[in-house]
Structures are given as structure tokens and as C-alpha cells.
Amino acid sequence: MCDIADEAAELELQMIEVALANRERPTMTFTGACHYCEEKVDKVFFCCPECKDDYERIERAANHRRAA
């Protein structure tokens, strides 16, 4: 027989599995160049925080335009 703690743990695991299955997948792929200014990079998507912020701002604006 299961007690209340076992049922709660099982429900928690189920909720985690559902959340992981429905999470947003990364859309960027590593190309070796900054996704904003195309400067060469080794392991990351952007060469500096400013490029990352600018790219995110432009993407957010594009998403807002699509929704309107």
C-alpha cells in the first residue's frame, strides 16, 4: 500500500516529466560565429554580452510583431 508521501512523490515526478517534455527547445546551433555580428567564437553563440542582449531584443520585437 502507498502512503500519502509516496503518492506525493509520484505526482511530483509526473509533473517534472510533463514540464520537461513541454519545455522550449533551444533553436540556436553552434556555427563558430557570433549569431549577431558574425565574429569568430569558440564555444558560445555570442562574442559578448552586448551582442547577446541586442540579438534577444530583436528576436523579442519580432515575436511581438508576429503576435499582433
ABEGO torsion letter per residue (X at the ends): XBBAAAAAAAAAAAAAAAAAAABBBBABBBAGBBAAAGBBBAABABABAAAAAAAAAAAAAAAAAAAX
